[in-house]
């Protein structure tokens, strides 16, 4: 199910509650719920799509 969601995701980049490093590249969230899931690591975006490879393991 998650793989299907990732495959069909839309391009939606965060604009608030954090900061960008790159244009876009890495998103550093100020949201503690996000930081708990990502272990305080940035969320990476490739071609304007979220790269879940560091968060989601098969």
Secondary structure, 3 states (H helix, E strand, C coil): CHHHHHHCCCCCCCCCCEEEEECCEEEEECCHHHHHHHCCCCEEEECCEEECCCCCCC
